[in-house]
Amino acid sequence: GKFGEFGGRHVPEPLEEPLQGLADAFDRFVDDEEFQSELSYYLKHFAGRPTPVFYAETLSERYDAEIYFKHEDLLHGGAHKLNNTLGQALLAKRAGKERLIAETGAGQHGTATAMVGALLDIDTTVYMGRKDIQRQEMNVFRMRLMGADVEEVTRGNEGLAEAVDAALEDLIESYEDTHYLVGSAVGPDPFPRMVREFQSVIGEEAREQIKELHGDLPDACVACVGGGSNAIGLWHAFKDDDVAFYGAEPGGIDDAHHSAPLSKTRKDEPEIFQGMKTKVIDEDTENHSVSAGLDYPAVGPEHAALQALGRAEYHAVSDEEALAAFRELSESEGIIPALEPSHAIALAIKLAEEDRQDTILVNLCGRGDKDMQTAAEKFDLS
Ligand SMILES: Cc1ncc(COP(=O)(O)O)c(/C=N/[C@H](C(=O)O)[C@@H](O)C(C)C)c1O
């Protein structure tokens, strides 16, 4: 459960046993024929896999590169999150759990958890900070429409970190019958490697699709990094290939307001955060991103390790650059991306403009429907 000096399981004693139980269940079922065929069935018939890879002709010509998008925004629910919630919910069922709990910030993971709770008829509770409930009302309504209980968390910053703490406190009391469905490749072992496993379907498909379309592997794979699940899900299948990995972190407004622990933190000491040893933004930095999905002060431990190894590069993309890319993809290709992958699109454009990479595969991990309110405030198109 470690990634070099990062990762591990740093939790209060009462969580040790339940998390080891989860790790044992994961190790037991992950290669189980029946589990895999049930997961494949739902990924195909419920989630809509495989998602396409799309060649962005206008953007490619504009920047003299070959830019491809893994169309993960077409997955049921509008983001990559369902890959992970399906896998974990089916695992929880096999482990005899009767209840799901989850944290959410942007509400995409919460929605994807409510979807599998409804689909598989499992009682579901989603913890969400009051601040996030106010700025993602439609996702709250979607979760409740599907029968999930959305618990408002009103402590501290009323954001994602507080929602995670509330979920962990619930788990300590309820782990006998409850599975905590973690939304990204973060937290104590086994969560980072389990979420990577369930998201790695993205890269497995894309690697075959791009060889088919382009006749070769790409030079680079680019993805936005909040907790890090869509990025590791795209990259894992390419890990032994001569393919560069670029992570777009939320550079926010300036050095004092961002959520970019890998590209904008002064300290280089890892620290323990929500059960994992990883990188966290500096104390005097305010956690901020225009996109709720990237608004997270830490990052998954495998990304900290990939950076330390030099296997992946992480670049901060500001709110402004992300909004510009959001608008550019909309008008150049007729695809409205979520604000989260807009950070990856901005980075891909930079790499193409600087002639650093020729063939670039970008993870388009969410669609922009949920961001129309924010976008309308930023762009006066009347
Ligand atoms: C459309 C979309 N794209 C990317 C992300 C970032 O999550 P990762 O892929 O795990 O880095 C997210 C993250 N969403 C989480 C959520 O909906 O709860 C996020 O808000 C929290 C994990 C911070 C997302 O919604």
The ligand as an ORCA input file, in Angstrom:
! r2SCAN-3c Opt
* xyz 0 1
  C     -15.687     16.137    -13.359
  C     -14.511     15.928    -12.443
  N     -13.279     15.815    -12.974
  C     -12.189     15.638    -12.181
  C     -12.313     15.578    -10.807
  C     -11.074     15.472     -9.989
  O     -11.021     14.212     -9.395
  P      -9.805     13.228     -9.759
  O     -10.023     12.752    -11.156
  O      -9.917     12.128     -8.752
  O      -8.537     14.019     -9.626
  C     -13.591     15.653    -10.213
  C     -13.722     15.505     -8.769
  N     -14.832     15.488     -8.177
  C     -14.927     15.209     -6.758
  C     -16.388     15.128     -6.351
  O     -17.279     15.274     -7.232
  O     -16.656     14.869     -5.198
  C     -14.201     16.300     -6.017
  O     -15.052     17.395     -5.818
  C     -13.556     15.881     -4.719
  C     -12.923     14.536     -4.774
  C     -12.505     16.942     -4.436
  C     -14.700     15.848    -11.041
  O     -15.947     15.964    -10.515
*
